């Protein structure tokens, strides 16, 4: 085995986004493209000499060859150990746990999360830091600088490592330790939740459907829900990870998990429906006839977390991303704990979690988690819901309605306008920015603007400033709208419009969410000029 130094020129556009570098799979498959980015990571962290890393991914197309490239570069850069999930599989929260548990210097997670997989779909690489969380902005900036000045990369010329069997092997001077991807994660969950109570719940006839969406949580859900907790065989469906996620879109929401939603709204519905995404960090919760929005789920979990052993002493605080509804703020206020509003991107929760300022965190894009790892965690959220259901002995719908009665209801929806030309998307956003100071007092579609701003976040731990994080517009009567460009797509731009209307009295009888939010939607469409800039007013996806 010899170390090769390969001379290359920098590739354009290798700037990591909120969740690492995401591109079309064929882009990553270009000669030297992946290697250039991985070497840039090593350059940005001061090299790999004597360091240890976790490596794994969600099993999408190109996952296995990409891992072999990363291992070769890690060995050539002097790493002493790489911990890899068997067959290259690791859910994102399980990878975060392994980084923390083994006190490694970080990890490479191969995933494009909820984006489709396949040779003509999407791929991604994310570097997580030693705390187990996504690289902070300072590190991603250094990685990007390194991608623009790279002149070559080092790689060990060797046969592929056998990832199919648990055990150790050598790659040059580096130990490659292949581990069971589920075992350590299961052990962690057993410390947080009352598994005996959940077992009694299932033994008493409680029924559930978990849709793994042909993605990485299939093996985890089968091992935990069926094998350990006693859920009926077949509770977990679409459980075998597929390189193209069964030809589907592994995003757990009512659109892409429609078969599950149809079941849960039917007479044959089980007591609980749940789904997770491509890399296992997102979740959807739905009861019999009762969908729970991610924002409401965060709030309900915060209000009931004390029912699980791992949170019996209460919460230090609750953090949410800015576009997420303010439902969790109401809970934090009543509990007398801190609440935080951060930019979109789980990396912004890291400092709060590390400092012990927050215990639970959540994003409207179906991500919820706690201080047990430094990533959102789909299966964790499902297990906390199961623990709460077991402790309260009530249905999902009854728990949700009781929550609205106590705290009020934040009607909420997200509208995604996908594959918009970058120029048109930028024109829409900059057009609103140019008028922010003049908006208060103006009326659009019968609704009056009270205030508007462009969100900036001052981190309370390290005092860093993150600007240009989305536009917020408040309306008279309890309405709020958020406009931002997503950083997780790989084609064109995605404009995300978030609509929220708070009612202190809880639910509005006889009206669904879309009806309640329609006046607010019309006001924002008019204010921002969607018809003029985008050429349409109907979104591609509503969640």
TORMAR-127118 format. One line per field, with one value per residue (C-alpha): residue number from 1; residue in one letter; x, y, z. Coordinates in pm, 1 decimal, m for minus. Example, Ala and Ser with C-alpha at 12.3 -4.5 7.8 and 13.67 -1.06 7.14 Angstrom:
marse	(1/2)
marvo	(A/S)
east	(1230.0/1367.0)
north	(m450.0/m106.0)
up	(780.0/714.0)
//
This chain:
marse	(1/2/3/4/5/6/7/8/9/10/11/12/13/14/15/16/17/18/19/20/21/22/23/24/25/26/27/28/29/30/31/32/33/34/35/36/37/38/39/40/41/42/43/44/45/46/47/48/49/50/51/52/53/54/55/56/57/58/59/60/61/62/63/64/65/66/67/68/69/70/71/72/73/74/75/76/77/78/79/80/81/82/83/84/85/86/87/88/89/90/91/92/93/94/95/96/97/98/99/100/101/102/103/104/105/106/107/108/109/110/111/112/113/114/115/116/117/118/119/120/121/122/123/124/125/126/127/128/129/130/131/132/133/134/135/136/137/138/139/140/141/142/143/144/145/146/147/148/149/150/151/152/153/154/155/156/157/158/159/160/161/162/163/164/165/166/167/168/169/170/171/172/173/174/175/176/177/178/179/180/181/182/183/184/185/186/187/188/189/190/191/192/193/194/195/196/197/198/199/200/201/202/203/204/205/206/207/208/209/210/211/212/213/214/215/216/217/218/219/220/221/222/223/224/225/226/227/228/229/230/231/232/233/234/235/236/237/238/239/240/241/242/243/244/245/246/247/248/249/250/251/252/253/254/255/256/257/258/259/260/261/262/263/264/265/266/267/268/269/270/271/272/273/274/275/276/277/278/279/280/281/282/283/284/285/286/287/288/289/290/291/292/293/294/295/296/297/298/299/300/301/302/303/304/305/306/307/308/309/310/311/312/313/314/315/316/317/318/319/320/321/322/323/324/325/326/327/328/329/330/331/332/333/334/335/336/337/338/339/340/341/342/343/344/345/346/347/348/349/350/351/352/353/354/355/356/357/358/359/360/361/362/363/364/365/366/367/368/369/370/371/372/373/374/375/376/377/378/379/380/381/382/383/384/385/386/387/388/389/390/391/392/393/394/395/396/397/398/399/400/401/402/403/404/405/406/407/408/409/410/411/412/413/414/415/416/417/418/419/420/421/422/423/424/425/426/427/428/429/430/431/432/433/434/435/436/437/438/439/440/441/442/443/444/445/446/447/448/449/450/451/452/453/454/455/456/457/458/459/460/461/462/463/464/465/466/467/468/469/470/471/472/473/474/475/476/477/478/479/480/481/482/483/484/485/486/487/488/489/490/491/492/493/494/495/496/497/498/499/500/501/502/503/504/505/506/507/508/509/510/511/512/513/514/515/516/517/518/519/520/521/522/523/524/525/526/527/528/529/530/531/532/533/534/535/536/537/538/539/540/541/542/543)
marvo	(X/X/X/X/X/X/X/X/X/X/X/X/X/X/X/X/X/X/X/X/X/X/X/X/X/X/X/X/X/X/X/X/X/X/X/X/X/X/X/X/X/X/X/X/X/X/X/X/X/X/X/X/X/X/X/X/X/X/X/X/X/X/X/X/X/X/X/X/X/X/X/X/X/X/X/X/X/X/X/X/X/X/X/X/X/X/X/X/X/X/X/X/X/X/X/X/X/X/X/X/X/X/X/X/X/X/X/X/X/X/X/X/X/X/X/X/X/X/X/X/X/X/X/X/X/X/X/X/X/X/X/X/X/X/X/X/X/X/X/X/X/X/X/X/X/X/X/X/X/X/X/X/X/X/X/X/X/X/X/X/X/X/X/X/X/X/X/X/X/X/X/X/X/X/X/X/X/X/X/X/X/X/X/X/X/X/X/X/X/X/X/X/X/X/X/X/X/X/X/X/X/X/X/X/X/X/X/X/X/X/X/X/X/X/X/X/X/X/X/X/X/X/X/X/X/X/X/X/X/X/X/X/X/X/X/X/X/X/X/X/X/X/X/X/X/X/X/X/X/X/X/X/X/X/X/X/X/X/X/X/X/X/X/X/X/X/X/X/X/X/X/X/X/X/X/X/X/X/X/X/X/X/X/X/X/X/X/X/X/X/X/X/X/X/X/X/X/X/X/X/X/X/X/X/X/X/X/X/X/X/X/X/X/X/X/X/X/X/X/X/X/X/X/X/X/X/X/X/X/X/X/X/X/X/X/X/X/X/X/X/X/X/X/X/X/X/X/X/X/X/X/X/X/X/X/X/X/X/X/X/X/X/X/X/X/X/X/X/X/X/X/X/X/X/X/X/X/X/X/X/X/X/X/X/X/X/X/X/X/X/X/X/X/X/X/X/X/X/X/X/X/X/X/X/X/X/X/X/X/X/X/X/X/X/X/X/X/X/X/X/X/X/X/X/X/X/X/X/X/X/X/X/X/X/X/X/X/X/X/X/X/X/X/X/X/X/X/X/X/X/X/X/X/X/X/X/X/X/X/X/X/X/X/X/X/X/X/X/X/X/X/X/X/X/X/X/X/X/X/X/X/X/X/X/X/X/X/X/X/X/X/X/X/X/X/X/X/X/X/X/X/X/X/X/X/X/X/X/X/X/X/X/X/X/X/X/X/X/X/X/X/X/X/X/X/X/X/X/X/X/X/X/X/X/X/X/X/X/X/X/X/X/X)
east	(0.0/133.0/16.4/m56.9/m60.9/m304.3/m270.7/m603.2/m755.2/m1030.3/m1393.6/m1643.3/m1940.2/m1814.2/m1949.0/m2116.0/m2474.7/m2678.1/m2627.6/m2295.2/m2231.1/m2525.4/m2518.4/m2652.7/m2502.7/m2335.3/m2156.2/m2004.5/m1911.8/m1688.8/m1322.1/m1163.0/m1476.2/m1549.7/m1178.9/m1124.5/m1395.9/m1283.5/m919.7/m1041.9/m1209.3/m882.9/m697.3/m955.0/m927.7/m549.6/m490.3/m571.2/m249.6/m328.8/m702.5/m1003.6/m1327.0/m1670.8/m1782.9/m2123.8/m2427.3/m2787.8/m2720.5/m2821.0/m2656.1/m2278.2/m2267.9/m2032.4/m1772.9/m1772.5/m1689.8/m1395.4/m1263.5/m1299.5/m1119.6/m832.3/m792.1/m820.2/m544.9/m322.2/m370.2/m248.3/m574.1/m531.1/m886.0/m1209.4/m1530.4/m1767.2/m2122.5/m2162.4/m2228.9/m2158.2/m2487.5/m2529.7/m2827.9/m2726.1/m2821.5/m2644.2/m2331.4/m2352.4/m2380.1/m2074.7/m1869.3/m1961.4/m1940.3/m1598.6/m1470.6/m1351.3/m1233.6/m1544.7/m1717.2/m1816.9/m2190.4/m2292.2/m2649.4/m2873.0/m3124.9/m3482.3/m3380.2/m3436.6/m3153.2/m3016.7/m2766.3/m2985.1/m3091.7/m2902.4/m2598.2/m2433.1/m2136.6/m2140.5/m1860.0/m1964.1/m1736.5/m1607.6/m1924.3/m2119.8/m2295.2/m2275.4/m1969.6/m2024.3/m2017.1/m1654.5/m1544.4/m1762.9/m1609.8/m1260.4/m1366.2/m1499.3/m1177.6/m981.5/m1192.3/m1106.5/m730.8/m677.7/m398.2/m414.0/m519.8/m353.4/m504.6/m386.9/m380.0/m529.3/m804.0/m1148.6/m1209.5/m1459.6/m1750.9/m1983.1/m1851.0/m1824.7/m1462.6/m1129.0/m889.5/m595.3/m571.9/m212.2/m146.3/m517.7/m746.7/m1088.0/m1343.7/m1672.9/m1953.1/m2314.4/m2494.0/m2785.7/m2635.2/m2492.4/m2793.7/m3034.8/m2833.7/m2862.3/m3241.1/m3275.7/m3126.1/m3378.4/m3713.1/m3923.6/m3899.1/m4099.2/m4392.7/m4381.9/m4368.1/m4681.6/m4846.2/m4788.3/m4877.2/m5210.0/m5312.0/m5168.2/m5107.0/m4865.6/m4738.5/m4384.5/m4289.0/m3910.9/m3951.6/m3692.4/m3431.3/m3176.7/m3410.4/m3560.2/m3303.2/m3316.2/m3696.1/m3719.6/m3459.5/m3613.1/m3989.2/m4042.0/m3753.7/m3702.6/m4037.0/m4264.4/m4457.4/m4622.3/m4418.0/m4486.3/m4528.5/m4228.7/m4287.0/m4051.6/m3777.8/m3499.3/m3269.1/m3262.6/m3013.8/m3300.9/m3541.0/m3770.1/m3803.0/m3970.9/m3899.0/m3780.6/m3935.2/m4173.8/m4460.3/m4823.9/m4730.1/m4447.8/m4579.5/m4929.8/m4994.5/m4936.3/m5155.9/m5435.2/m5419.2/m5424.5/m5731.7/m5918.8/m6133.2/m5842.8/m5599.8/m5370.8/m5325.1/m5005.4/m4847.9/m4488.7/m4228.9/m3865.8/m3651.6/m3348.9/m3085.9/m3310.3/m3302.8/m3659.0/m3997.2/m4367.1/m4625.2/m4990.7/m5260.1/m5584.6/m5743.7/m5504.0/m5192.7/m4941.2/m4737.9/m4365.5/m4408.1/m4688.6/m4495.5/m4201.8/m4436.5/m4621.4/m4294.7/m4162.8/m4477.6/m4465.1/m4095.3/m4083.7/m4283.8/m3974.6/m3697.8/m3424.7/m3605.2/m3771.3/m3577.4/m3720.2/m3575.9/m3312.3/m3473.5/m3635.7/m3490.7/m3661.1/m3560.0/m3699.8/m3947.6/m4089.0/m4412.9/m4399.0/m4600.1/m4299.3/m4245.8/m4582.7/m4476.3/m4140.5/m4311.0/m4548.0/m4268.6/m4053.9/m3762.4/m3564.4/m3675.4/m3449.1/m3511.7/m3223.8/m3160.7/m3250.2/m2983.7/m2920.1/m2566.8/m2714.4/m2850.1/m2508.4/m2374.5/m2698.8/m2691.9/m2320.9/m2365.5/m2663.6/m2893.4/m3139.1/m3254.3/m3507.2/m3473.7/m3688.8/m3739.4/m4057.8/m3902.9/m3984.0/m3666.8/m3679.9/m3408.9/m3253.3/m2917.3/m2861.5/m2686.3/m2609.9/m2842.3/m3214.6/m3334.6/m3643.8/m3669.4/m3595.6/m3899.9/m4118.3/m3997.0/m4067.3/m4419.3/m4462.8/m4339.7/m4588.4/m4875.1/m4788.8/m4773.7/m5090.7/m5305.0/m5467.5/m5482.6/m5268.8/m5576.3/m5680.4/m5330.1/m5309.3/m5653.2/m5575.8/m5253.1/m5437.2/m5691.0/m5416.4/m5170.2/m5372.0/m5320.2/m5064.8/m5220.9/m4923.7/m4824.2/m4520.5/m4551.1/m4255.2/m4207.4/m3945.2/m3706.5/m3755.9/m3489.2/m3228.1/m3266.3/m3643.2/m3614.2/m3352.2/m3564.9/m3862.4/m3662.0/m3458.4/m3776.9/m3927.4/m3603.5/m3593.6/m3940.4/m3912.6/m3902.7/m4204.9/m4427.6/m4572.3/m4917.8/m4966.8/m5264.9/m5245.7/m5552.6/m5728.3/m5453.5/m5243.0/m4868.3/m4758.1/m4382.4/m4124.5/m3754.9/m3471.5/m3376.8/m3024.4/m2904.3/m2653.4/m2535.5/m2569.7/m2277.5/m1999.4/m2146.7/m2115.2/m2354.0/m2547.0/m2725.1/m2965.8/m3149.8/m3494.4/m3768.0/m4030.9/m4360.1/m4615.2/m4978.3/m5248.7/m5458.4/m5180.1/m5050.8/m4686.8/m4525.6/m4166.6/m3994.5/m3659.0/m3459.7/m3382.1/m3023.0/m3100.5/m3201.3/m2976.9/m3165.0/m3265.2/m3396.0/m3665.0/m3867.5/m4022.3/m4322.1/m4424.4/m4765.7/m4870.3/m5178.3/m5214.0/m5546.0/m5537.5/m5872.1/m5737.9/m5905.7/m6149.4/m6459.0/m6542.5/m6229.3/m5918.7/m5570.4/m5580.1/m5903.6/m5775.3/m5451.3/m5596.4/m5633.7/m5273.8/m5155.9/m5327.2/m5174.1/m4820.0/m4863.8/m4969.1/m4702.8/m4413.7/m4539.0/m4531.8/m4735.9/m4497.9/m4166.9/m4239.4/m4518.7/m4744.6/m4913.2/m4964.3/m4675.0/m4533.8/m4557.2/m4764.4/m4675.5)
north	(0.0/339.5/696.2/879.5/1257.6/1360.0/1709.6/1881.0/2224.4/2353.3/2277.1/2563.4/2554.3/2336.2/2565.1/2361.2/2458.9/2413.7/2035.9/1995.0/1975.7/1853.8/1806.2/1572.1/1225.0/1246.1/1563.1/1375.5/1089.7/1315.9/1229.7/1383.9/1580.6/1395.6/1357.3/1730.7/1811.7/1548.5/1662.2/2019.4/1908.2/1759.9/2076.8/2289.0/2090.1/2100.2/1759.9/1408.0/1306.8/1096.5/1163.4/931.6/959.4/804.7/731.4/616.6/708.5/640.7/377.7/586.1/532.1/598.4/556.5/257.1/376.1/719.3/562.7/377.9/709.0/877.2/590.4/606.4/980.2/952.4/687.3/894.1/1197.6/1011.5/915.2/632.8/495.0/503.1/366.9/262.1/130.0/m224.3/m216.0/156.2/228.4/475.5/694.3/1054.4/1050.4/715.2/863.5/1160.7/920.3/723.4/1041.8/1144.9/799.6/724.1/1080.4/1091.3/1403.7/1416.3/1220.4/1208.4/1150.3/1064.8/1167.7/1418.1/1361.4/1371.2/1430.5/1148.3/903.0/735.6/804.0/1082.7/1215.2/1363.4/1291.5/1474.3/1477.4/1645.2/1677.1/1666.9/1808.1/1643.4/1731.0/1515.2/1808.2/1961.8/2174.3/2527.5/2822.6/2907.8/2558.9/2545.5/2877.7/2728.9/2421.7/2641.9/2845.8/2521.5/2402.5/2721.5/2687.2/2310.3/2191.0/1817.9/1539.5/1238.6/891.2/544.2/310.3/m12.1/m266.9/m180.0/m243.0/m519.4/m335.4/m633.5/m792.8/m647.8/m639.1/m466.8/m446.7/m231.7/21.7/134.0/272.8/321.2/80.1/40.4/m74.9/m192.7/m179.4/m286.7/37.4/m23.8/m162.3/154.2/361.3/109.1/113.0/492.2/482.9/238.6/500.0/765.9/587.6/351.0/47.8/m164.8/77.5/81.2/m298.8/m308.2/m63.5/m294.7/m603.3/m440.2/m421.1/m85.6/m82.6/114.4/159.0/287.5/371.6/362.6/483.4/232.6/429.0/385.9/371.7/40.8/m174.7/52.7/50.9/m325.5/m387.4/m143.1/m140.8/m503.7/m701.7/m505.2/m341.3/m616.7/m438.8/m685.4/m821.6/m603.5/m287.2/m148.0/m127.6/m37.2/m143.1/m248.2/42.7/98.2/293.2/490.7/465.0/240.3/504.7/736.0/1061.4/984.2/1290.6/1215.1/1451.2/1409.5/1443.8/1190.5/956.8/960.0/582.7/617.7/927.7/752.0/460.1/686.2/870.8/547.3/315.3/65.6/312.3/185.4/391.3/560.6/626.7/742.8/781.5/879.5/1010.0/907.6/941.0/898.1/1246.5/1354.1/1223.7/1245.9/1174.3/1106.6/958.0/796.9/1081.9/1336.7/1472.3/1642.0/1919.4/1918.2/2249.2/2112.2/1790.6/1985.0/2174.2/1861.8/1675.2/1968.8/1977.6/1601.7/1511.7/1471.6/1149.4/979.5/874.3/1057.3/1390.6/1336.1/1626.5/1872.2/2070.8/2341.9/2512.4/2464.4/2590.5/2618.7/2741.2/3079.1/2948.0/2696.5/2804.3/2967.7/2685.1/2567.3/2923.2/2900.7/2578.6/2719.9/3026.5/2816.8/2584.4/2883.3/2773.6/2945.8/2948.0/3022.7/3118.6/3027.4/3025.1/2715.7/2445.0/2206.2/2339.3/2648.2/2435.9/2288.2/2567.0/2580.0/2203.9/2194.7/2477.2/2310.7/2599.5/2386.2/2024.1/1988.5/2138.9/2131.9/2254.7/2282.0/2058.0/1749.0/1756.5/1709.4/1610.4/1657.6/1679.7/1302.1/1367.2/1675.5/1599.2/1579.0/1223.3/1077.9/748.6/920.5/1143.4/840.7/668.3/977.0/988.6/619.6/684.7/971.5/762.8/481.9/716.7/913.4/630.8/865.2/878.8/1109.8/1316.7/1357.1/1461.0/1712.9/1862.2/1890.8/2071.3/2324.3/2382.5/2455.9/2652.4/2780.4/2671.6/2788.2/2713.0/2653.3/2548.4/2555.9/2615.0/2516.8/2668.6/2439.1/2464.9/2841.4/3015.0/3161.9/3504.2/3511.7/3385.0/3645.7/3919.7/3826.6/3821.2/4134.7/4314.1/4249.1/4337.9/4676.5/4757.9/4615.8/4951.7/5078.4/4771.3/4842.6/4994.0/4875.8/4655.6/4352.5/4143.5/4301.5/4227.7/4496.7/4458.0/4536.0/4489.2/4324.7/4244.7/4032.1/3780.9/3791.5/3570.5/3657.9/3332.2/3371.4/3136.0/3249.0/3587.7/3504.0/3683.1/3509.6/3755.1/3729.2/3428.9/3493.6/3755.6/3784.0/3968.8/4004.4/4097.4/4236.2/3960.8/3715.0/3624.6/3573.6/3488.3/3390.6/3396.0/3231.1/3051.2/2690.3/2567.1/2195.0/2169.1/2072.4/2226.3/2590.4/2766.3/2667.0/2951.9/2856.5/3046.2/2974.9/3081.8/3093.5/3221.5/3194.6/3151.5/3161.0/2981.2/2676.5/2527.5/2719.4/2495.5/2374.8/2510.6/2327.6/2473.2/2574.9/2769.8/2948.0/3048.5/3144.3/3520.2/3529.7/3338.6/3582.5/3877.2/3743.7/3643.3/3999.8/4160.6/3961.6/3956.1/3579.1/3600.9/3860.0/3703.8/3331.0/3315.4/3114.4/3134.7/2765.8/2580.2/2243.1/2101.1/2200.1/2058.8)
up	(0.0/m101.1/m52.6/m374.9/m409.3/m682.7/m826.5/m902.6/m957.1/m725.6/m810.3/m810.0/m575.3/m291.4/m21.8/256.7/331.8/648.5/622.5/446.0/72.7/m136.8/m510.7/m773.2/m739.1/m1078.4/m965.0/m671.4/m906.4/m1118.0/m1100.7/m790.2/m685.2/m361.3/m283.6/m323.4/m70.7/180.1/159.6/212.1/533.7/658.2/559.1/744.3/1069.1/1076.0/915.8/1026.5/1199.8/1507.5/1482.5/1492.1/1294.7/1249.9/894.2/768.8/565.1/479.6/213.2/m87.7/m425.9/m415.6/m36.3/m35.2/m290.0/m126.9/210.5/55.4/m80.6/259.3/433.0/184.0/231.4/610.5/618.8/390.9/615.5/921.9/1095.3/1344.7/1354.2/1155.9/1309.9/1031.0/1040.2/906.0/530.6/547.4/724.1/1008.7/1080.7/1140.3/1511.3/1557.8/1400.1/1635.6/1928.2/1813.9/1781.2/2134.2/2291.0/2142.2/2180.9/1823.2/1644.9/1429.9/1159.9/795.1/737.5/382.9/315.7/146.7/427.4/293.0/m70.4/m323.8/m390.8/m703.3/m975.5/m1114.7/m773.8/m478.7/m263.0/24.4/261.1/599.0/851.2/1215.7/1481.9/1798.2/1992.3/1746.6/1583.9/1236.1/1172.0/1306.3/1070.1/1143.0/1041.5/731.1/625.9/662.2/463.4/185.7/180.1/152.0/m144.2/m331.9/m285.6/m294.7/m521.9/m456.6/m224.0/m60.8/m77.6/14.1/m284.8/m143.2/m191.6/m60.7/307.6/390.8/551.6/561.2/879.3/1229.9/1342.2/1291.4/998.4/896.7/618.8/613.5/958.3/1035.5/1217.0/1056.5/1314.4/1163.1/1420.7/1447.5/1351.6/1590.8/1914.8/2072.1/1968.3/2123.7/2445.8/2457.7/2405.5/2695.9/2928.5/2822.1/2805.4/3013.4/2786.7/3032.7/3019.5/2639.4/2634.6/2850.9/2610.8/2314.6/2517.7/2601.1/2236.3/2129.3/1753.5/1541.2/1186.5/1133.5/774.7/734.7/372.8/240.9/434.5/709.1/1010.6/895.3/1079.7/1385.4/1404.9/1363.3/1632.9/1880.1/1813.3/1717.3/1870.1/2192.8/2269.6/2144.1/1870.3/1634.7/1345.6/1043.3/1249.6/1060.4/684.9/399.8/639.2/401.5/305.3/m69.4/m281.4/m433.2/m137.7/m332.7/m600.3/m349.9/m173.9/182.1/343.3/632.4/565.8/458.0/90.3/58.5/328.1/179.1/217.2/590.4/608.8/416.3/658.7/964.6/837.1/764.3/976.4/984.9/1144.8/1421.7/1737.4/1618.6/1282.2/1242.3/969.9/937.4/653.6/449.6/722.3/1024.4/1170.6/1089.1/1199.7/1136.9/1406.4/1333.2/1551.4/1443.7/1248.6/1399.5/1225.9/1457.4/1297.4/1378.6/1561.2/1776.7/1832.5/1978.3/2209.2/2324.7/2384.7/2588.1/2800.7/2867.7/2859.2/3237.3/3194.1/3046.3/3288.2/3097.4/3146.6/3485.5/3638.2/3387.0/3100.3/3103.6/2807.2/2468.5/2140.5/1803.0/1461.1/1364.8/1101.9/1352.5/1517.6/1858.9/2020.7/2222.7/2352.1/2529.0/2700.2/2806.9/2950.0/3160.7/3276.7/3369.8/3151.2/2877.6/2515.8/2220.6/1858.1/1624.6/1250.3/1050.0/1077.6/1363.5/1409.6/1576.5/1861.9/1937.7/2158.4/2360.1/2416.2/2500.4/2750.9/2918.4/2826.3/2626.2/2654.8/2371.3/2023.2/1713.1/1360.0/1157.3/891.0/1100.3/1309.0/1685.9/1930.1/2270.1/2441.7/2411.8/2077.2/1870.2/1580.9/1540.2/1591.7/1428.0/1614.0/1947.4/1892.1/1818.3/2135.5/2346.1/2203.8/2289.8/2644.6/2682.3/2540.2/2780.7/3081.0/3004.3/2871.9/2619.1/2240.1/2027.5/1939.1/2302.8/2410.6/2126.7/2195.4/2566.4/2479.2/2261.6/2538.0/2787.9/2574.8/2278.4/1920.0/1664.1/1326.3/1103.4/751.9/521.1/147.0/m73.8/m418.6/m570.9/m866.1/m898.5/m1102.5/m871.0/m1029.6/m976.6/m620.4/m535.8/m691.5/m474.5/m152.0/m219.2/m320.6/21.3/200.0/28.6/168.9/522.2/700.4/506.2/556.1/904.8/869.9/511.4/428.5/199.8/117.3/413.0/666.9/834.0/882.8/1238.3/1201.1/976.6/988.8/854.1/1121.0/1265.5/1549.6/1817.1/1974.0/2352.4/2413.9/2180.1/2075.9/1704.8/1469.9/1189.6/961.6/666.7/812.6/669.2/663.9/937.2/894.8/1175.4/1110.1/1334.6/1488.3/1577.4/1232.2/1135.5/802.2/726.8/387.9/326.1/61.2/145.8/152.2/111.8/m253.9/m542.9/m837.6/m873.2/m564.0/m317.4/m168.3/161.3/293.4/652.8/781.3/1146.3/1329.0/1707.7/1882.7/2262.4/2285.5/2100.6/1795.5/1578.9/1547.6/1197.7/1028.0/913.8/904.1/536.7/586.6/893.9/721.8/381.6/455.0/576.5/268.9/35.0/218.1/182.4/m180.8/m255.7/m38.2/m185.5/m545.1/m599.6/m920.6/m1064.3/m956.9/m956.0/m1209.2/m978.6/m642.3/m568.5/m401.6/m502.7/m151.7/151.8/491.6)
//
